[in-house]
């Protein structure tokens, strides 16, 4: 099923969710929404992937729409201006391509290629304008998206975004070493690493340009706001683990909450699936309470001044997007070809990736 291009609210879906992955609380308490710009977003991101040579033309033609990367963002930042959503969606598509390159570099033992890419991404994050024509399409594409994102808010926001993404790059390096060495992190170690590799802070940072307002530290660091944001991201990361477990076991992965539970807590596969599912359901339930606390914060901020009204409205928009993340992530995992391993010729090799190390020829 594709997203619905003519509506911003989706109440029914033709997708059949496997019972082991079905979450009634999401289907009942988190109605699905979609940004009205979605049809053009999908088309423009597909063209951007081609223009930046981030995927071979045949793979873009055959797989890009079915991977549903734009659907995921269009179901999250539903209040963003069209050009803001486009910048975020292109960045998100880049992120998935980067994740695939990272995986292929590990599988094929390309430690030198990964090391060079890691350093180049750090450099492009700090000076994107100097890297938009880099010979490696992944570096050039990253620089293009970062440059666009940096134009949305202030330099303070840019520096925060850069600081948070530098940490993501380093977390990916830790994953590279872990997988190369066959090291499975313990549960708590994994959860801390997952918050970085899933880029919790990045997606939360991007709530602000989507709301058209940079939030001061006093708001962003308020426990009510932070808890709602964290729960939405934890849900997404852990539900991804739940849905990705067959793919990642087939690919000899070591980074999955289920794999850590099996390795370090002695759980069977069935018990691990039940444990991850319980955590996911608890995130959704706890968010409903955290959401009300965050909305009360927005009410308190709106103190009758113009600035208070602006910040209160921005917080409400951000919290609304946090809510959207639940349904968008949920349906994405059942619509995207990224997780349909049973349809792949080789369950350990996604058909939409290329095994070459681009930029190193």
C-alpha positions in Angstrom: 0.0 0.0 0.0 1.1 3.5 -0.7 0.4 6.6 1.4 -2.8 8.5 0.6 -1.9 11.6 -1.5 -5.2 13.3 -1.1 -5.7 13.3 2.6 -3.8 14.4 5.7 -5.5 11.8 7.9 -5.6 8.1 7.3 -8.0 6.1 9.4 -7.9 2.7 7.5 -5.2 0.8 5.8 -5.1 -2.3 3.6 -1.8 -3.4 5.0 -2.0 -6.7 6.9 0.3 -6.5 10.0 1.6 -9.8 11.3 0.1 -10.6 14.7 3.5 -10.7 16.4 4.1 -7.1 15.2 0.5 -5.7 15.5 0.1 -3.0 18.1 -3.6 -2.2 18.7 -2.7 0.9 20.8 -1.1 2.5 17.7 -3.9 1.6 15.4 -6.5 3.0 17.7 -4.9 5.8 19.7 -2.5 7.2 17.1 -4.4 8.1 13.9 -2.2 8.3 10.8 -1.6 11.7 9.2 0.2 12.7 6.0 1.6 16.0 4.8 -0.4 17.2 1.7 3.0 17.8 0.0 3.7 14.1 0.0 3.2 13.3 -3.8 5.6 16.0 -4.8 7.9 15.1 -2.0 8.2 11.5 -3.2 8.8 12.7 -6.8 11.4 15.3 -5.8 13.4 13.0 -3.5 13.4 10.3 -6.2 14.9 12.9 -8.6 17.3 14.1 -5.9 18.6 10.5 -5.4 19.3 10.3 -9.1 20.8 13.7 -9.4 23.2 13.1 -6.5 24.0 9.5 -7.8 23.2 8.1 -4.4 21.6 5.0 -5.9 22.0 3.6 -9.4 19.3 4.7 -11.8 17.9 1.2 -12.2 17.6 0.8 -8.4 15.9 4.2 -8.0 13.4 3.3 -10.7 12.7 -0.1 -9.3 12.9 0.4 -5.5 12.8 4.1 -4.4 9.1 4.6 -4.1 8.5 1.2 -2.5 11.1 1.9 0.2 8.7 4.6 1.4 11.4 6.9 2.8 9.4 10.0 2.0 6.2 8.5 3.5 8.1 8.2 6.8 8.9 11.9 6.9 5.6 13.1 5.4 3.9 11.2 8.2 6.0 12.8 10.9 6.7 16.5 10.3 3.1 17.2 9.1 3.2 20.9 9.9 6.5 21.7 8.1 6.6 24.2 5.3 7.0 22.3 1.9 10.7 23.4 1.4 11.5 22.4 5.0 10.0 19.0 4.6 11.8 18.5 1.3 15.2 19.2 3.0 14.4 16.8 5.8 13.1 14.1 3.5 16.2 14.3 1.3 18.4 14.2 4.4 16.4 11.2 5.6 16.8 9.4 2.3 20.6 10.1 2.4 20.7 8.6 6.0 19.2 5.3 4.8 21.7 5.2 1.9 24.5 5.9 4.3 23.3 3.1 6.6 23.4 0.7 3.7 26.9 1.8 2.7 28.0 1.3 6.3 26.5 -2.2 6.3 28.1 -3.2 3.0 31.5 -1.8 4.1 31.3 -4.1 7.1 30.1 -7.1 5.2 32.9 -6.8 2.6 35.6 -5.9 5.1 36.2 -2.4 3.7 37.7 -0.8 6.9 39.8 1.7 5.0 36.8 2.9 2.9 34.8 3.3 6.1 37.6 5.2 7.9 37.9 7.6 5.0 34.2 8.1 4.7 33.9 8.7 8.4 36.5 11.5 8.4 34.9 13.1 5.3 31.5 13.2 6.8 32.9 14.9 9.9 34.5 17.5 7.7 31.4 18.0 5.5 29.3 18.5 8.7 31.5 21.4 9.8 32.0 23.0 6.3 29.2 21.6 4.0 29.8 24.3 1.4 33.3 23.0 0.7 32.1 19.4 0.1 29.0 19.7 -2.2 31.1 18.7 -5.2 33.0 15.9 -3.5 33.7 12.9 -5.8 32.1 10.5 -3.4 28.3 11.0 -4.0 27.6 10.1 -0.4 29.8 12.9 0.9 28.4 15.4 -1.7 24.8 14.4 -1.0 25.3 14.8 2.7 26.9 18.2 2.3 24.0 19.3 0.1 21.4 18.3 2.7 23.3 19.8 5.6 23.8 23.1 3.8 20.0 23.3 3.2 19.2 22.3 6.8 21.7 24.9 8.1 19.7 27.6 6.3 16.5 27.0 8.2 17.3 28.4 11.7 20.1 30.1 13.5 23.8 29.4 13.8 23.2 28.2 17.4 20.8 25.5 16.1 23.3 24.6 13.4 26.1 24.1 15.9 23.8 21.9 18.1 22.8 19.8 15.1 26.4 19.4 14.1 27.4 18.4 17.6 24.6 15.8 17.7 25.5 14.4 14.3 29.2 14.2 15.0 28.2 11.9 17.9 26.1 9.8 15.4 29.1 9.3 13.1 31.2 8.1 16.0 28.5 5.8 17.1 28.4 4.3 13.6 32.2 3.8 14.0 31.6 1.9 17.2 29.1 -0.3 15.4 31.6 -0.9 12.7 34.1 -2.1 15.2 31.6 -4.2 17.1 30.4 -6.0 14.0 33.9 -6.6 12.7 34.9 -8.1 16.1 31.6 -10.0 16.5 31.0 -8.1 19.8 27.4 -8.0 21.0 26.8 -5.1 23.4 25.1 -5.7 26.7 21.5 -4.5 27.0 22.2 -1.2 28.7 25.3 -0.5 26.6 23.2 -1.3 23.5 20.4 1.0 24.5 22.8 3.9 25.0 24.4 3.2 21.6 21.0 2.8 19.9 20.0 6.3 21.0 23.0 7.6 18.9 22.8 5.3 15.9 19.0 5.9 15.6 19.8 9.6 15.9 17.3 10.4 18.6 18.6 13.9 19.0 18.7 14.7 15.3 15.0 13.8 14.6 14.1 15.8 17.7 16.2 18.8 16.6 14.4 18.7 13.3 11.1 19.3 15.1 12.1 22.9 15.5 12.5 23.9 11.8 9.4 21.9 11.0 7.6 24.1 13.6 9.3 27.2 12.3 10.7 28.1 15.7 14.0 27.5 17.5 13.3 26.5 21.1 15.4 27.9 23.9 17.3 25.5 26.2 14.8 26.1 29.0 12.1 24.6 26.9 14.0 21.8 25.2 15.6 20.7 28.4 12.4 20.8 30.4 11.7 17.3 31.7 8.2 17.2 30.3 9.4 18.1 26.8 12.4 15.8 26.9 10.4 12.8 28.2 7.8 13.0 25.4 10.5 13.4 22.8 12.6 10.5 24.2 9.5 8.1 24.4 8.7 8.8 20.8 12.2 8.0 19.7 12.6 5.0 21.9 9.4 3.6 20.5 10.7 4.1 16.9 14.1 2.5 17.6 12.8 -0.5 19.5 9.9 -1.2 17.1 12.6 -1.1 14.3 14.5 -3.7 16.3 11.4 -5.8 16.6 10.7 -5.7 12.8 14.4 -5.9 11.8 15.2 -8.9 13.9 14.9 -11.6 11.2 16.8 -9.4 8.7 19.6 -8.7 11.2 19.9 -12.3 12.4 20.2 -13.4 8.7 22.9 -10.7 8.2 24.9 -11.7 11.2 24.2 -8.4 12.9 25.1 -7.8 16.6 23.1 -4.6 17.1 19.5 -5.3 18.0 17.8 -5.2 21.4 16.6 -8.8 20.8 20.1 -10.0 20.0 21.5 -8.4 23.2 18.7 -10.0 25.3 19.4 -13.4 23.8 23.2 -13.1 24.2 23.4 -11.5 27.6 20.1 -12.2 29.4 19.8 -15.8 28.2 16.4 -15.3 26.6 15.1 -17.5 23.9 14.2 -15.9 20.5 10.5 -16.1 21.5 11.2 -14.5 24.9 13.3 -11.8 23.4 10.6 -10.9 20.9 8.1 -10.7 23.8 10.4 -8.5 25.8 11.0 -6.0 23.0 7.3 -6.0 22.2 6.5 -5.2 25.9 9.0 -2.3 25.9 7.5 -0.9 22.7 3.9 -1.1 24.0 5.0 0.6 27.3 6.6 3.4 25.3 3.3 4.1 23.5 1.3 3.9 26.7 3.7 6.2 28.6 3.7 8.7 25.8 0.0 9.3 26.2 0.7 10.6 29.8 3.9 12.4 28.8 2.1 14.1 25.9 -0.3 15.7 28.4 2.6 17.0 30.6 4.2 18.5 27.5 1.0 20.2 26.4 0.6 21.6 29.9 4.1 23.0 29.5 3.0 24.6 26.2 0.0 26.1 28.1 2.2 27.5 30.8 4.7 29.0 28.3 1.9 30.9 26.6 1.8 33.6 29.2 0.0 36.3 27.2 3.1 37.8 25.6 3.9 37.6 21.9 7.0 35.5 22.6 5.0 33.2 24.9 2.4 32.7 22.3 5.0 31.9 19.7 6.8 29.4 21.9 3.6 27.8 23.2 2.4 27.2 19.7 5.8 25.8 18.6 5.8 23.4 21.5 2.3 22.2 20.7 3.4 21.7 17.0 6.5 19.7 18.1 4.5 17.5 20.5 2.0 16.9 17.8 4.8 15.7 15.5 6.1 13.4 18.3 2.7 11.8 18.3 2.8 11.4 14.5 6.1 9.6 14.8 4.3 6.6 16.4 1.9 5.9 13.5 4.4 6.9 10.8 7.1 4.5 12.1 4.6 1.7 12.6 3.1 1.7 9.1 6.4 2.4 7.5 7.7 -0.9 8.7 4.8 -2.7 7.1 4.9 -0.9 3.8 8.6 -0.4 3.1 10.4 -2.9 1.0 13.3 -2.4 3.4 11.9 -4.9 5.8 10.4 -7.5 3.4 13.2 -10.0 3.7 11.0 -12.9 2.7 10.8 -11.4 -0.8 14.5 -11.1 -1.2 16.6 -13.6 -3.2 19.2 -13.4 -0.5 17.9 -12.6 3.0 21.2 -11.1 4.0 21.6 -8.8 1.0 19.0 -6.1 0.3 18.2 -5.9 -3.4 18.2 -2.1 -3.4 21.8 -1.7 -2.4 25.0 -1.8 -4.4 28.1 -3.5 -3.1 30.6 -1.1 -4.6 32.4 1.4 -2.3 31.5 4.6 -4.1 34.1 7.3 -4.2 37.1 5.0 -3.7 37.6 4.0 -7.4 
